[in-house]
Amino acid sequence: MGRSLPCCVLWMNESRARVDADKRIQELENQVLRLTREVQRLRGTRPPQMTGPGVPASAPSRSVVPRTPPSVPPAETRAWTLWASRLAVVFVTVAIILAAGKSTSTSAFDPRSKALVAYSLAALLLLLGAAFPDRRSFLASIALGAGLATGYFTTYAVFFVPNFQLFTDPWNALPILFTAILAMTVIVAWRRSLVAAVMAWSIVYYTLGLAANDVPAMSRFAYVLGGLALASATAVLLHARFHWRFLVWIVLLGAYATFLPFLYFQPQGIAVAPETYFWLSRGTLTLVFVALGLATVLDVRREDIRSRGMLLVSLLNSALFFPTVWSGIQTFHAPHAWIFRLAFTVALATLALLAETRGSRRNYLFQAYIAQAFVMAVLAMISLYPGVTLWPALALTCFALAVFYQQTGAVILKAGAILLVFVVAGGAFLSVQAPGYAVLGSHAIPARWLGCAAPALVFFLIAIYYERATRRRPPRKRHHSGQWFLADSILDPPSATVAMLYAAIGALILMTLTIADRGQQPDLPYLLGALSLALAIAGVLASAPQLEVAAVLLLVAAHVSFHFFLLVDKSGFEQSGGYAYGTILLALYTYLAGMLWERYLKRVGDDRAWEHNLVAPLPHLGATYMIATLVAYKYGAVYIPATYNAIGTVLLVIPLVLPFPGLKIAGIALFGIGAAYFSNLLYDPAAALPDGPAFLFYLVPFLVAYAVSERLLYFAHKRPAVTHRMDDTLRTLLVAAGGGLGLLAFNKWAPEETLALYWLAHGLAGVALSFLFFEARYRWAASLVLTLAILQAVFSSPGDRVWLYQFAAFAGLGVAGLVALTVREHRRRRPAAPPPAAEPPGPSPDE
């Protein structure tokens, strides 16, 4: 007994532990099952059937033989069944309408008998619909719809149809018929029968059409207006509850077809004022428009249904509503048309907002309504702002579209703004010569400045906004929010590109306005330069490089106007007091703008590509040309090459500090231009070169600049940011240009009997530079120059040859120096001999 008790306790503990383990395993399996079902539900697939200790087993089948799954009918069979039922509804409805029309025209029976038979038939059809075992079957719905349609038409006929009329006061029919519409709404909603709803509302709109086409009277007119509003509202309620799209189509077709007789003229039997008639008729049509708009929005708010079907309804609704309403507005309220357009803009924007708050992944309706709101807003601006004030208003509309695009991500807003900006630009270009003044409050502004400068400033703000605030949404986020329409197309450029478009158009408008307003004044280039500087500063402060690029357009215009004034010899241009100072300031700003331009080019592309090397130096070349032109005007054209060389040397100094390879290219180009211009001056008979010793004071700094530039390239080549594989070639060309231009200059200026001496001095200068820099290029150039000097001395025929011995002595010293320098460089560059390899150890004493 004592031994069995511990055994029992041990067995109970093991059993309890085993039960606890099984329980924990079962709980884990249940959790895994719940998580798996949740994941499968989120993915939209059917959860798997799992079995296990924690999953209840399915009920066993009664039959041992497994049943085959029911076969799914093909798509053609399902489509035929669906359309066959719809055609049956249409045929029955048309039959009821034809029977109603025949009953109104026949006179075989008295009105009381007709009403009794019609109401009996309606009651019988309603009883048949209720007697079906399955109240939602197709035949039950047909019977119910036929009963409702027959009963409603009979009620209408006993008040309005002459051969059917039992009551003489048609005003009593309005509450009865409107109550019948509400009763039909309740019955259809209770039975959830789309077939009955389609048949009943078709008859309702048929009676409204009959009332509109018969002899007009105020009672019929009131019935048409009230019936349209009530039938449309109740149909929208049914659509919101049961999602019956076909009923929405019935409302669209029935409402506008019924209202056609009342659109463009007032019938004589309706004794109201024309303006009152306008408000009654168009007001009712507005209620129908809003009801259909709400129906489309309610449809798209179902996340499992796409909105493509309702897109056509919304477009047809707008296409039928706005022209008909606008005709009356132009007749009675043309001065206040902008109020109506603004109200329509608010209504369309509200529908778009409702469609966006909870739309499907294919949200066509938001795109459609927001596009209509955008067009209506533009039309409202056109009505509200006359003349040149329209373009600033439309520019502000572009800014509003940019803000809405940033908030919603709808590409159609960006596309609409891009299209509108070209319209505004065209209007602004046409307003550059607008006469008169525009009065804003107590201020009178020139009309051309308001029509051009104001849109340009707004475009600059939009460019900053697109660069700083807007970002393109990723594709997955666009598809999830429904803003995929027009995404990644030609109408969906990146935000930086859109900002560039706005900035460029704004700069072009401002440039055109300035040229048109100040084209006859000598300060035009400097005014354009000042505007460019202001725009560049704004771009730097706002971190918007697009404004800096737009400033380049104004700067180019300043340079073009500067050279154009010089070309046409503009009177008063060069004689103005600020000509020299303005030119210097404009050139300095151009140098600064050139560095900013190169920084922008480095952001958008490779700074070592040939396109970069071709475009980056252009601002520096233009600024140097302005300085050279100023120097030529002040001191003569002979100093133009020296100006190019001096500025080129300064530009080559900057790459030693700043990583701008474009400055190096510009400096080399300026040396090339200076060499070409100097060569042209040497052989131009009209050029007046300095005479006597003054020419040496001009030539020596000119040639020294080539040596300095070669050294600057040598040091710049050691910087990875500005180095290039062509640097060695450029250095050779600079040394060769300096040596060649020195030979040409001395040949043109020095007499023949002393030419060899000047060439000798030129060669010895090269020898000195080769000693100083240890550079082989100077040695080779000096060798060539000394060789030519010796040949010139030998083959010349002066009368006195005493100087020849002096020349030979100097030449010998120069040649000896070249040989010594060559030997020295050869020894300096010869690699040290490697140390002799250690001999392998000999055999050991044992060997």
C-alpha positions in Angstrom: 0.0 0.0 0.0 2.8 2.4 0.8 4.4 1.6 -2.5 1.2 1.9 -4.6 0.4 5.4 -3.2 3.5 7.0 -4.6 3.0 5.2 -7.9 -0.6 6.5 -8.1 0.6 10.0 -7.4 3.3 9.8 -10.0 0.9 8.4 -12.6 -1.6 11.2 -11.8 1.2 13.8 -12.2 2.2 12.3 -15.5 -1.3 12.2 -16.7 -1.9 15.8 -15.6 1.3 16.9 -17.4 0.3 15.1 -20.5 -3.2 16.6 -20.4 -1.7 20.1 -19.9 0.7 19.5 -22.8 -2.1 18.4 -25.1 -4.2 21.4 -24.0 -1.3 23.9 -24.8 -0.8 22.2 -28.2 -4.5 22.5 -28.9 -4.5 26.2 -28.0 -1.5 26.8 -30.2 -3.1 25.1 -33.1 -6.3 27.1 -32.6 -4.3 30.3 -32.6 -2.5 29.3 -35.8 -5.8 28.5 -37.4 -7.2 31.9 -36.5 -4.2 33.7 -37.8 -4.2 31.6 -41.0 -7.8 32.4 -41.6 -7.2 36.1 -41.0 -4.3 36.2 -43.4 -6.3 34.4 -46.1 -9.2 36.8 -45.5 -6.9 39.8 -46.0 -5.5 38.2 -49.2 -9.0 37.6 -50.5 -8.8 33.9 -50.8 -10.8 31.0 -49.2 -9.4 29.9 -45.9 -8.0 26.3 -46.0 -9.8 23.5 -44.3 -7.6 22.3 -41.5 -7.9 19.3 -39.4 -6.4 18.6 -36.0 -7.1 18.1 -32.4 -8.4 21.7 -32.0 -10.5 21.8 -35.2 -14.0 20.2 -35.2 -14.4 17.6 -37.8 -16.9 18.2 -40.5 -20.2 16.3 -40.4 -19.9 12.9 -42.2 -21.6 12.5 -45.4 -24.8 10.4 -45.6 -23.7 8.7 -48.8 -20.6 6.6 -49.0 -20.0 7.4 -52.6 -18.5 10.9 -52.9 -20.6 13.3 -54.9 -19.2 15.2 -57.9 -19.1 19.0 -57.5 -21.9 20.8 -59.4 -20.7 22.0 -62.7 -20.5 25.8 -63.2 -22.4 27.0 -66.2 -20.4 28.7 -68.9 -20.2 32.5 -69.2 -22.4 32.5 -72.3 -25.2 30.6 -70.5 -25.1 33.0 -67.5 -25.1 36.1 -69.8 -28.0 34.7 -71.8 -30.0 34.0 -68.6 -29.3 37.5 -67.3 -30.2 39.3 -70.5 -33.2 37.1 -71.1 -34.7 38.2 -67.7 -33.9 41.8 -68.5 -35.6 41.6 -71.9 -38.6 40.0 -70.3 -38.9 42.9 -67.9 -38.6 45.4 -70.8 -41.2 43.6 -72.9 -43.7 43.4 -70.1 -43.2 47.1 -69.2 -43.6 48.1 -72.9 -46.8 46.0 -73.1 -48.2 47.8 -70.0 -47.4 51.1 -71.5 -49.0 50.2 -74.8 -52.1 48.9 -73.0 -52.3 52.1 -71.0 -52.0 54.2 -74.1 -54.8 52.2 -75.8 -57.0 52.4 -72.8 -56.7 56.2 -72.8 -57.7 56.5 -76.5 -60.6 54.1 -76.6 -64.1 55.1 -75.9 -65.8 51.7 -75.9 -66.2 51.7 -72.1 -67.1 54.5 -69.8 -64.4 55.9 -67.5 -65.9 54.2 -64.4 -65.8 50.8 -66.0 -62.2 51.4 -67.1 -61.1 52.4 -63.7 -62.9 49.4 -62.1 -61.2 46.9 -64.5 -57.8 48.5 -64.2 -57.9 48.6 -60.4 -59.2 44.9 -60.3 -56.3 43.9 -62.6 -53.8 45.7 -60.4 -55.1 44.0 -57.3 -55.1 40.6 -59.0 -51.5 41.1 -60.1 -50.5 42.2 -56.6 -52.2 39.1 -55.1 -50.4 36.9 -57.6 -47.1 38.4 -56.7 -47.8 37.8 -53.0 -49.1 34.3 -53.6 -45.9 32.9 -55.0 -44.1 30.5 -52.6 -40.9 32.3 -53.3 -41.6 36.0 -53.1 -38.2 36.8 -54.6 -38.7 34.7 -57.7 -38.7 36.3 -61.2 -42.4 35.7 -61.9 -43.4 37.1 -58.5 -41.4 40.2 -59.2 -43.0 40.6 -62.6 -46.5 40.3 -61.1 -45.7 42.7 -58.4 -44.2 45.3 -60.8 -47.1 44.9 -63.2 -49.6 45.4 -60.3 -47.8 48.6 -59.0 -47.5 50.0 -62.6 -51.1 49.3 -63.4 -52.4 50.8 -60.1 -50.3 54.0 -60.5 -51.3 54.6 -64.1 -54.9 54.1 -63.2 -54.6 56.7 -60.5 -53.0 59.1 -62.9 -55.6 58.5 -65.5 -58.7 59.1 -63.4 -57.4 62.6 -62.8 -55.6 63.7 -66.0 -56.7 61.4 -69.0 -59.8 62.8 -70.7 -61.3 59.3 -71.7 -60.4 58.0 -68.3 -61.1 61.0 -66.1 -63.4 60.6 -63.1 -62.3 63.7 -61.1 -62.4 67.2 -62.5 -60.0 68.9 -60.0 -56.5 67.7 -61.0 -54.9 69.5 -58.0 -56.3 66.8 -55.7 -54.2 64.2 -57.7 -50.9 65.6 -56.6 -50.9 64.4 -52.9 -52.5 61.1 -54.0 -49.9 60.4 -56.7 -47.0 61.5 -54.6 -48.2 59.3 -51.8 -48.5 56.4 -54.3 -44.8 56.9 -55.2 -43.8 56.7 -51.6 -46.0 53.6 -51.1 -44.4 51.9 -54.1 -41.0 52.8 -52.6 -41.9 51.1 -49.4 -43.3 48.0 -51.1 -40.3 47.6 -53.5 -37.9 48.0 -50.6 -39.8 45.5 -48.5 -39.8 42.9 -51.3 -36.3 43.9 -52.5 -37.4 43.5 -56.2 -35.4 45.4 -58.8 -37.8 44.1 -61.5 -40.8 45.7 -59.7 -38.9 48.9 -59.2 -38.0 49.2 -62.9 -41.5 48.5 -64.1 -43.1 50.9 -61.6 -40.7 53.8 -62.1 -40.9 53.4 -65.9 -44.7 53.9 -65.6 -44.1 56.9 -63.3 -41.9 58.6 -65.9 -44.3 57.6 -68.6 -47.1 59.5 -66.9 -44.8 62.5 -66.4 -44.1 62.5 -70.1 -47.8 62.4 -70.9 -48.5 65.3 -68.5 -45.7 67.3 -70.2 -46.9 66.6 -73.7 -50.7 67.2 -73.1 -52.4 70.6 -73.0 -50.2 72.5 -70.5 -51.8 73.7 -67.3 -50.4 74.7 -64.0 -51.7 71.5 -62.4 -49.8 69.3 -64.9 -46.8 71.5 -64.6 -46.8 71.1 -60.8 -47.2 67.4 -61.2 -44.3 67.1 -63.6 -42.0 69.2 -61.3 -43.0 67.4 -58.1 -43.0 64.0 -59.7 -39.6 64.4 -61.2 -38.1 65.5 -57.9 -39.9 62.8 -55.8 -39.4 59.9 -58.2 -35.7 60.8 -58.6 -35.2 61.1 -54.8 -36.9 57.8 -54.0 -35.0 56.0 -56.8 -31.8 57.2 -55.4 -32.8 56.0 -52.0 -33.5 52.5 -53.4 -30.2 52.5 -55.2 -28.4 53.5 -52.1 -30.0 50.6 -50.2 -29.9 47.9 -52.8 -27.4 49.1 -55.4 -29.7 49.0 -58.4 -27.8 50.6 -61.2 -30.5 50.0 -63.8 -32.9 52.1 -61.8 -30.4 55.0 -62.0 -30.5 54.7 -65.8 -34.3 54.8 -65.7 -34.1 58.0 -63.7 -31.5 59.6 -66.1 -33.4 58.7 -69.3 -36.9 59.4 -67.9 -36.1 62.7 -66.2 -34.4 64.4 -69.1 -36.7 62.9 -71.7 -39.7 64.1 -69.7 -38.3 67.6 -69.2 -37.5 68.3 -72.8 -40.8 70.2 -73.6 -40.1 72.6 -70.7 -36.5 73.4 -71.5 -36.2 76.2 -74.1 -39.7 77.8 -74.2 -42.5 78.4 -71.7 -45.9 76.9 -72.7 -48.7 79.4 -73.0 -50.9 77.6 -70.4 -48.5 78.1 -67.6 -49.3 81.6 -66.3 -46.2 82.6 -64.4 -43.5 85.2 -65.0 -40.7 84.0 -67.3 -38.1 84.4 -64.5 -40.3 82.5 -62.1 -40.6 79.8 -64.7 -36.9 79.7 -65.1 -36.3 79.2 -61.4 -39.0 76.5 -61.1 -38.0 74.5 -64.2 -34.2 74.7 -63.8 -34.5 74.3 -60.0 -36.3 71.0 -60.5 -33.7 69.9 -63.1 -31.0 70.8 -60.6 -32.5 68.6 -58.0 -32.5 65.7 -60.5 -28.9 66.5 -61.4 -27.9 66.4 -57.7 -29.9 63.2 -57.1 -28.1 61.4 -60.0 -24.8 62.7 -58.8 -25.4 61.3 -55.3 -26.5 58.1 -56.9 -23.2 57.7 -58.7 -21.2 58.6 -55.6 -23.2 56.1 -53.5 -22.4 53.5 -56.1 -18.6 54.2 -56.0 -18.5 54.0 -52.2 -19.0 50.3 -52.4 -15.4 49.0 -52.3 -16.3 45.8 -54.1 -17.8 47.5 -57.2 -15.9 49.4 -59.8 -17.2 52.8 -60.8 -16.8 52.5 -64.6 -20.5 51.8 -65.0 -21.5 55.0 -63.2 -18.9 57.1 -65.1 -21.1 57.2 -68.2 -24.1 58.2 -66.1 -22.2 61.1 -64.5 -20.9 62.3 -67.9 -24.4 62.1 -69.5 -25.9 63.8 -66.5 -23.5 66.7 -66.9 -23.7 66.9 -70.7 -27.5 67.2 -70.5 -27.8 69.4 -67.5 -25.3 72.2 -68.0 -26.3 73.3 -71.6 -30.0 73.3 -70.7 -29.4 75.3 -67.5 -26.9 77.6 -69.1 -29.4 78.8 -71.8 -31.7 80.1 -69.2 -28.9 81.7 -67.2 -27.7 83.6 -70.3 -31.2 84.8 -70.9 -32.2 86.0 -67.4 -29.0 86.4 -65.3 -26.1 87.0 -67.8 -24.4 89.7 -65.6 -24.3 87.2 -62.6 -23.4 84.1 -64.6 -20.2 83.8 -62.5 -22.3 83.1 -59.4 -24.0 80.1 -61.0 -20.7 78.8 -62.3 -19.1 79.2 -58.9 -22.0 77.3 -57.3 -21.7 74.5 -59.9 -18.0 74.4 -59.1 -18.7 73.9 -55.4 -21.3 71.2 -56.2 -19.0 69.3 -58.5 -16.1 69.6 -56.1 -18.4 68.3 -53.3 -19.3 65.3 -55.4 -15.7 64.7 -56.1 -14.8 64.9 -52.4 -17.6 62.4 -51.5 -16.3 60.0 -54.2 -12.8 60.4 -52.9 -13.5 59.9 -49.2 -14.1 56.1 -49.6 -13.7 55.1 -53.2 -12.8 51.9 -54.9 -9.4 51.2 -56.5 -10.8 52.2 -59.8 -12.2 55.5 -58.8 -13.2 57.0 -62.1 -15.9 59.3 -60.7 -13.5 61.4 -58.7 -11.5 62.0 -61.8 -14.6 62.9 -63.8 -16.1 65.2 -61.2 -12.9 67.0 -60.3 -12.2 67.6 -64.0 -15.7 69.1 -64.4 -15.2 71.3 -61.3 -11.9 72.5 -62.8 -13.5 73.4 -66.1 -16.4 75.1 -64.3 -14.0 77.1 -62.1 -12.2 78.4 -65.2 -15.5 79.4 -66.7 -16.4 81.2 -63.5 -13.1 83.1 -63.6 -13.8 84.1 -67.2 -17.2 85.5 -66.2 -15.9 87.2 -63.1 -12.7 88.8 -64.3 -12.8 90.8 -67.5 -9.8 91.9 -69.5 -6.3 91.6 -68.3 -7.4 90.8 -64.7 -8.4 87.3 -66.0 -4.8 86.1 -66.3 -3.7 86.6 -62.7 -7.0 84.9 -61.6 -6.3 81.9 -63.8 -2.7 81.8 -62.6 -4.0 81.6 -59.0 -6.3 78.8 -60.2 -3.1 76.9 -61.3 -1.7 77.5 -57.8 -4.9 76.1 -56.3 -4.7 73.0 -58.5 -1.1 72.5 -57.4 -2.2 72.5 -53.8 -5.1 70.1 -54.4 -2.8 67.8 -56.3 -0.4 67.7 -53.4 -3.3 66.8 -51.1 -5.1 64.2 -53.2 -2.4 62.9 -55.6 -4.9 63.1 -58.5 -2.8 63.4 -61.7 -5.7 64.9 -63.6 -5.3 68.1 -61.5 -1.6 68.3 -62.5 -2.6 67.7 -66.2 -5.3 70.3 -66.1 -2.9 72.8 -64.5 -0.3 72.1 -67.2 -2.9 72.7 -70.0 -4.1 75.9 -68.2 -0.6 77.4 -67.9 -0.3 77.5 -71.7 -3.6 79.3 -71.9 -2.5 81.8 -69.3 0.9 82.2 -71.1 -0.8 82.9 -74.4 -3.1 85.5 -72.9 -0.2 87.2 -71.1 1.8 87.4 -74.3 -1.1 89.1 -75.9 -1.4 91.6 -73.1 2.1 93.0 -73.3 0.8 96.0 -75.3 -2.5 96.4 -73.3 -3.3 100.1 -73.0 -4.6 101.9 -69.9 -4.6 101.1 -66.2 -6.3 98.5 -64.0 -7.7 99.9 -60.8 -7.4 97.6 -57.8 -8.9 99.4 -54.8 -7.2 102.8 -54.6 -4.3 101.8 -56.8 -3.9 102.2 -60.5 -1.6 99.6 -62.1 -0.6 99.6 -65.8 -2.7 97.0 -67.5 0.2 95.3 -69.2 2.1 94.8 -65.9 -1.0 93.4 -64.2 -1.7 91.0 -67.1 1.9 89.8 -67.4 3.9 90.4 -64.3 1.3 89.1 -61.9 1.0 85.7 -63.7 4.8 85.4 -63.9 5.1 86.0 -60.1 2.4 83.4 -59.4 4.2 80.9 -61.7 7.4 81.4 -59.8 5.5 80.6 -56.5 4.0 77.5 -58.1 7.5 76.4 -59.2 8.8 76.7 -55.7 5.7 74.8 -54.4 6.2 72.0 -56.8 9.9 71.7 -56.0 9.5 71.9 -52.2 6.1 70.5 -51.4 4.9 68.0 -54.0 6.1 64.5 -54.4 5.0 61.8 -56.7 3.3 58.9 -54.9 4.5 55.4 -55.4 2.5 53.1 -57.8 1.1 50.9 -55.0 -0.2 53.9 -53.1 -1.7 55.4 -56.3 -3.6 52.2 -57.1 -4.8 51.9 -53.6 -6.2 55.4 -53.4 -7.6 55.3 -56.9 -5.4 58.0 -58.3 -3.8 55.9 -61.0 -5.6 57.6 -63.9 -3.0 59.3 -66.2 -0.2 58.3 -63.9 3.2 57.8 -65.5 2.0 59.2 -68.8 3.1 62.3 -70.7 0.7 64.4 -68.6 2.3 63.2 -65.4 5.9 64.6 -65.5 8.0 64.7 -62.3 7.5 67.6 -60.0 10.9 69.0 -60.8 10.0 69.1 -64.5 6.7 70.8 -63.8 8.5 73.3 -61.6 10.9 73.9 -64.5 8.0 74.5 -66.9 6.3 77.1 -64.6 9.6 78.9 -63.9 10.6 79.0 -67.6 7.2 80.3 -68.7 7.2 82.9 -66.0 10.7 84.1 -67.0 9.6 84.2 -70.7 6.6 86.3 -69.8 8.6 88.7 -67.7 11.3 89.0 -70.4 8.7 89.7 -73.1 7.1 92.4 -70.9 10.4 94.1 -70.1 11.5 94.1 -73.7 8.1 95.5 -74.9 8.0 98.1 -72.2 11.7 99.2 -72.2 12.8 98.2 -75.7 13.6 101.8 -76.6 15.6 102.7 -73.5 19.4 102.2 -73.2 19.0 100.6 -69.8 17.2 97.5 -71.1 20.2 95.1 -70.8 20.9 96.2 -67.2 17.2 96.0 -66.2 17.0 92.4 -67.6 20.2 91.6 -65.7 18.7 93.0 -62.5 15.6 90.9 -62.9 17.7 87.8 -63.5 19.7 88.5 -60.4 16.6 88.9 -58.3 15.2 85.6 -59.7 18.5 83.8 -59.0 18.6 85.1 -55.4 15.0 83.9 -54.9 15.9 80.5 -56.3 18.9 80.2 -53.9 16.9 81.3 -50.9 14.0 79.0 -51.7 16.3 76.0 -52.7 14.5 75.9 -56.1 17.1 75.4 -58.9 14.4 75.9 -61.5 14.3 79.6 -60.7 18.0 79.8 -61.1 17.7 78.2 -64.6 14.8 80.6 -65.4 17.2 83.4 -64.4 19.5 82.2 -67.1 16.8 83.0 -69.7 16.7 86.6 -68.5 20.5 86.8 -68.4 20.7 85.6 -72.0 18.1 88.2 -73.0 20.3 90.9 -71.3 23.3 89.8 -73.3 21.4 89.6 -76.6 20.0 93.1 -76.0 23.4 94.5 -75.1 25.0 93.2 -78.3 22.0 94.2 -80.4 22.3 97.8 -79.2 25.9 97.8 -80.1 25.1 96.2 -83.5 22.5 98.8 -84.4 24.5 101.6 -82.9 21.7 102.5 -80.4 21.8 106.2 -79.8 22.7 107.1 -76.2 23.7 103.5 -75.2 27.5 103.9 -75.1 27.2 107.6 -74.1 25.2 106.9 -71.0 27.0 107.6 -67.8 26.4 104.1 -66.3 27.4 102.2 -69.4 30.8 101.1 -68.1 29.7 100.4 -64.5 26.6 98.6 -65.7 28.6 96.5 -68.1 31.1 95.5 -65.4 28.4 94.6 -62.9 26.5 92.6 -65.5 29.6 90.7 -66.5 30.5 89.9 -62.9 27.0 88.7 -62.3 27.3 86.6 -65.4 30.5 84.9 -64.0 28.7 84.1 -60.8 25.7 82.9 -62.7 28.0 80.7 -64.8 29.3 79.0 -61.7 25.7 78.4 -60.4 24.8 77.1 -63.9 27.6 74.6 -63.8 26.6 73.5 -60.4 23.1 72.8 -61.7 24.4 70.9 -64.7 26.4 68.7 -62.3 23.2 67.9 -60.5 21.3 66.8 -63.7 24.2 65.0 -65.5 27.8 63.9 -65.7 30.2 66.8 -65.4 32.7 65.0 -67.6 30.3 64.5 -70.6 30.8 66.5 -73.8 27.4 68.1 -73.4 28.5 69.5 -70.0 31.8 70.7 -71.4 30.0 72.4 -74.3 27.4 74.2 -72.2 29.2 75.1 -69.0 31.7 77.6 -70.4 29.1 79.7 -72.3 28.2 82.2 -69.6 31.9 82.9 -68.9 32.6 83.4 -72.6 29.7 85.8 -72.9 30.7 87.8 -69.9 34.3 88.1 -71.2 33.0 89.2 -74.5 31.2 92.1 -72.8 34.4 93.1 -70.9 36.4 92.9 -74.1 33.8 95.1 -75.9 34.0 97.6 -73.1 37.8 97.6 -73.3 37.7 98.1 -77.0 35.3 101.0 -76.6 37.5 102.7 -74.0 41.1 101.9 -75.2 40.9 100.4 -78.6 40.5 97.0 -80.2 44.2 96.2 -79.9 43.7 95.4 -76.2 41.0 92.8 -76.7 43.5 89.8 -77.0 45.2 90.9 -73.8 41.8 91.2 -72.1 40.9 87.6 -73.1 44.3 86.3 -71.9 44.0 88.1 -68.5 40.5 87.0 -67.8 41.4 83.4 -69.0 44.2 83.4 -66.5 41.9 84.4 -63.7 39.4 81.7 -64.6 42.1 79.1 -64.5 43.0 80.2 -61.0 39.5 79.4 -59.7 39.6 75.6 -60.4 42.5 75.4 -58.0 40.0 76.3 -55.2 36.5 75.4 -56.5 35.6 72.1 -58.3 34.3 73.7 -61.5 35.9 72.2 -64.6 33.8 74.5 -66.8 35.9 77.4 -65.6 39.0 75.6 -66.8 37.4 75.0 -70.2 36.3 78.6 -70.4 39.8 79.8 -69.6 41.4 77.6 -72.3 38.7 78.8 -74.8 39.5 82.4 -74.0 43.2 81.8 -74.6 42.3 80.4 -78.0 40.0 83.3 -78.8 42.7 85.7 -77.7 45.4 84.0 -79.9 43.1 84.1 -82.9 42.2 87.7 -82.4 45.9 88.6 -81.9 46.9 86.8 -85.1 44.2 88.7 -86.9 45.4 92.1 -85.5 49.0 91.3 -86.6 48.0 91.0 -90.3 45.2 93.6 -90.3 46.4 96.8 -92.0 43.8 98.8 -90.2 44.9 97.6 -86.8 47.1 100.2 -85.0 49.6 98.2 -82.9 51.7 100.1 -80.4 54.8 101.5 -81.8 58.3 101.5 -80.4 59.1 100.1 -77.0 55.5 100.2 -75.9 54.8 97.1 -78.0 57.2 95.1 -75.8 55.3 96.3 -72.7 52.2 95.0 -74.4 53.6 91.7 -75.8 55.6 90.4 -72.8 52.6 90.2 -70.4 50.5 88.8 -73.3 53.1 85.9 -73.7 53.7 85.4 -70.0 50.0 84.7 -69.6 50.4 81.5 -71.7 53.2 80.3 -69.4 51.2 81.1 -66.3 48.1 79.3 -67.7 50.3 76.2 -68.4 51.4 76.1 -64.8 47.8 76.6 -63.6 46.7 73.6 -65.7 49.6 71.7 -64.2 48.5 72.3 -60.7 44.8 71.9 -61.5 45.5 68.5 -63.1 46.4 67.2 -59.6 42.8 67.9 -58.4 40.5 64.9 -59.1 37.4 67.2 -59.4 38.8 69.1 -62.4 41.3 66.8 -64.0 40.8 65.6 -67.5 42.7 63.3 -69.9 43.2 66.2 -72.3 45.1 68.4 -69.8 48.5 67.3 -71.1 47.5 68.1 -74.7 46.1 71.5 -73.6 49.4 72.4 -71.8 51.3 71.5 -75.0 49.0 73.7 -77.0 49.4 76.6 -74.7 53.3 76.4 -74.8 53.2 76.1 -78.6 50.8 79.0 -78.9 53.0 81.2 -76.7 56.1 80.3 -78.7 54.4 80.7 -82.1 52.7 84.0 -81.3 56.0 85.4 -80.0 57.7 84.5 -83.3 54.8 86.0 -85.3 54.7 89.2 -83.2 58.5 89.8 -83.4 58.5 89.1 -87.1 55.7 91.7 -87.6 57.2 94.3 -85.4 61.0 94.0 -85.4 63.2 95.2 -88.3 64.8 92.4 -90.4 68.4 93.2 -89.2 67.4 92.7 -85.5 64.8 90.0 -85.9 67.2 87.2 -85.1 68.1 88.9 -81.8 64.5 89.2 -80.7 63.9 85.5 -81.6 67.1 84.7 -79.7 65.7 86.5 -76.6 62.4 84.7 -77.0 64.2 81.3 -77.2 66.4 82.1 -74.2 63.2 83.0 -72.2 61.9 79.5 -73.0 65.2 78.1 -71.8 64.9 80.0 -68.5 61.3 78.6 -68.1 62.5 75.1 -68.8 65.2 75.5 -66.1 62.6 77.0 -63.7 59.8 74.4 -64.2 61.8 71.4 -65.3 59.3 71.0 -68.1 60.2 69.4 -71.4 57.6 71.3 -73.3 59.5 74.6 -72.9 62.7 72.9 -73.8 61.3 71.7 -77.1 59.7 75.0 -77.8 62.9 76.9 -77.0 64.9 74.5 -79.2 62.6 75.3 -82.1 62.7 79.0 -81.5 66.6 79.0 -81.2 66.9 77.0 -84.4 64.8 79.5 -86.3 66.8 82.3 -84.7 70.1 80.8 -85.9 68.7 80.2 -89.4 67.5 83.8 -89.5 70.9 85.1 -88.5 72.8 82.9 -91.0 70.6 83.6 -94.0 70.1 87.3 -93.3 72.4 89.8 -95.1 73.0 92.8 -92.9 75.8 95.1 -93.7 77.6 94.9 -90.4 78.3 91.4 -89.1 79.9 92.3 -85.8 76.7 91.5 -84.0 76.7 88.0 -85.5 79.5 86.9 -83.2 77.6 88.3 -80.2 74.5 86.4 -81.4 76.6 83.2 -81.8 77.9 83.5 -78.3 74.4 83.9 -76.9 73.1 81.1 -79.1 75.9 78.9 -78.0 75.1 79.6 -74.3 71.4 78.8 -75.0 72.2 75.5 -76.7 74.6 74.6 -73.9 71.9 75.4 -71.4 69.5 73.2 -73.2 71.9 70.3 -73.3 72.7 70.7 -69.6 69.0 70.8 -68.7 68.4 67.7 -70.8 71.1 65.8 -69.2 70.0 66.9 -65.7 66.4 65.9 -66.3 67.5 62.6 -67.8 69.5 61.8 -64.7 66.8 63.0 -62.4 64.1 60.9 -64.0 66.3 57.8 -64.5 65.2 55.2 -62.0 67.7 54.1 -59.4 69.3 50.7 -60.2 67.8 48.0 -58.1 70.2 46.6 -55.4 72.0 43.4 -56.5 70.3 40.3 -55.5 71.9 38.3 -52.7 73.8 35.3 -54.0 72.5 32.0 -52.9 74.5 30.4 -50.1 77.1 28.0 -51.1 77.3 24.3 -50.1 77.7 23.5 -46.5 81.0 22.2 -45.2 79.4 18.8 -44.9 78.6 18.8 -48.6 
